[in-house]
Amino acid sequence: MTWYHHGWLAGYALPAAFSAGLAWVGLVRHSVGKGRLLGSWRSAALTLAVLALTGAVGIAAGLALPHLAKLPPSAAGLATGVTTMPRKRQDDTTQPYVKFMTLGIAWFRERLEYRMQLDALSWCDRFLDGFEKSTQLRVFVHELKNYVTDRHPTAVKTITNLFDAADKAMINALEVQTTTDEARREVHIAWMREPTDEEVFQCRSAFGEARNRCGDLLLYAYVHGRRTEQTELEALRAKALSSDAFHSAALPQQRRRFSLRRDLR
C-alpha cells in the first residue's frame, strides 16, 4: 500500500493542506501594500483562523463531492441563482450573505485586514514615542526619506509628497515654538515666564501635527518594507535622537596626506 492510499491522508490531510496553502498565497498577495500578516499575535491568530477554516472547507468539499450527484436539480438551480444575484458595491465591508456562504472566512479576512492596519499604526506610534522636539523629527524624516527612496525608486513622487507635508508641518511647529519662546521672555529678566495654557496648547498641537505627518512617511516605510529593515530604521531613529545629531559630520573626517609627525606619536 502506497502513501496516497491511506484514507486519512487522501480524505483529510491533502485537501486541508492544498486549501490552506492556496489560502496563504492569496493572503500574502492581498496583504502587499496593506500591512503584515503576522504583525502581532492578534493578526497571527486571525491568519491561522482563516487558514484553518479554509482547510476545513477543503476537507468538507472533498467529502461532499461524491454525494453531489444525489442532489436534486432544484438545489443546483437555487445555488446558481444565489451566486448570480446582483451585488451592491460596498467599501471596506463584506456583505452578510457572502460571510454566510464562505462559512465565516470572509468575515475573518475582513477583521484581519482591519487588524493589520491597526498594527501598522500602533507600530508607528511606538516608534515615534521618543521624539520630543521638532528638530529631532526633521533629522529623522530627512534620513527616512532618503532611505525609503533608495528602496522604492518607482514611488519617488508619493514619497516626496509625504516628505513635503511632514517638512511643512515641522517648520510650522518650529515657528510656533520660537514665537512662544520669544513671548515668554520678559524684559530685563534673565529667565522666561511659565507658558500659558493657550501657548502650551498651540505648541503641542503644532508638534502633534508634525508628528502625525512624519508618521505618514514612516507608515509607508512599514507597509511597503520588510521585517529585516527594522534594524536599519532603529539605527536612523537612534541617530536622530542622539545629542550630536546636528554636529556630526556628514562624511568621515579625512586624514592629511603628510602626517608623519602625528603617526610617529
Disulfide bonds with the S-S distance in Angstrom:
none
